[in-house]
């Protein structure tokens, strides 16, 4: 059971949830004998002391070294760092966002980079995203100062921690340390995730909290099914059905998932789609477990004993957490729109809502109007991209560029007549993304055709981080939003690579030809992805390159 292929064939959820007939016959729809129901509900986990945490920490350290290496360079505000780094420092200094000096253009940025932090006006600022991500950036600024390392420290840290979470989650899903390690290594060398871990933008935090929430849901699935499996030790009369199964009203992992979803919403509102979809998916898991146990009217009973508590643990806990993230705004009367309610008397049912919260609701209306109003719809940007092209990297985005660096300038070894340049391109590792796109299609087939629950996790995560953006393609949207998609792409890719890898050898046998061929294919793919990442490294890290060398890495005209 150590290899992922063995796990995929064990019938967990794919067949065990199919109904009482399969349980009675002990065979799946292809006639294969199934393991006992108890084992299908909760397959044994590999032991951590057999290398689980060693592999996890080695790959996490590798990801951290990559992300923290020369993190403070370039010593400038990169892309939208000019907003988020200053908003974060304003939260840290005043408790709410203030406007900063803007005349002459770039004055605040130049002052900060020269060590002058007195750049804020007395007037509050309307910020168009919630505050969690900015408070996280502020934590790094508190630790290391208002400088490039300070405002990039937390993105690098949480980008690294996302790798750790993905390893443990995929390992739990597959019961394979090897497949979990492959997932972590692939995420560690993705170009987009790497770049987003090295700039002070919000999306890397959104990706972390979404992965954290789903990690908790996968852990909750194990937690509940292990308890259902333990209930099988209580005998029932021959032919009798279980009335309901275990009552599991308080589920710690699911509450933790609700908190993580709340923090994701507190980073960017787009997390709401993932929360909604996984709320439906986890109910399907609960219903499937009770049906496998032989519970009569399992759907209705699961809706009551699982669905209602799940709504509380996920939706209500996420809502309370989200509101709590606005505590700084609520506590400061000078925050933007905080006193709106004082000059706008309440009517009807809104009279029971405290003024602070009515003002907060109005603030949200203004933010929503910004994201959906005519101003943003008429805006354009040279790097805007259609989400239809995101899975294949149709239009990446450049975060920074210095052009026309003359030969002889330090770092520019180009021949005479050829200039150099240095860029930071938010470009996913191409082989990883293209292989991932194929893997997602395969995962959809395995999920629907084989009813293997594991493939549903990356499919639902990917779709909810991608498809909603089609509703907003009339405004400038950018490829770097897809950083939330790549952990789920890697998850799907790792599961499919596990299929290719084949069953692990047992203690009494040698590796089968299938396993040897699978190992060669998977190993070759992983090595090619690592080499591809190394090849694009200079354009991810602001290295000085001769123009022809840069152009060689621009494989398509749309990448320029």
Secondary structure, 3 states (H helix, E strand, C coil): CCCHHHHHCCCCCCCCCCCHHHHHHCECCCCCECCCHHHHHCCCCCCHHHCHHHHHHHHHHHHHHHHHCCCCCCCCCCCCHHHHHHHHHHHHHHCCCEEECCCCCCHHHHHHHCCCCCCEEEEECCCCCCCHHHHHHHHHHHHHCCCHHHHHHHHHHHHHHHHHHHHHHHHHHHCCHHHHHHHHHHHHCCHHHHHHCCCCCCHHHHHHHHHHHHHHHHHHHHHHHHHHHHHCCCCCCCCCCCCCCCCCCCCHHHHHHHHHHHHHHCCCCCHHHHHHHHHHHHHHHHHHHHHHCCCCCHHHHHHHHHHHHHHHHHHHHHHHHHHHCCHHHHHCCCCCCCCHHHHCCCCHHHHHCCHHHHHHHHHHHHHHHHHHCHHHHCCCCCCCCCHHHHHHCCCCEEEEEEEEECCCCCCCCCCCCCCEEEEEEECCCHHHHHHHHHHHHHHHHHHHHHCCHHHHHHHHHHHHHHHHHHHHCCCCCCHHHHHHHHHHHHHHHHHHHHHHHCCCCCCCCCCCHHHHHHHHHHHHHHHHHHHHHHHHHHHHCCCEEEHHHHHHHCCCHHHC
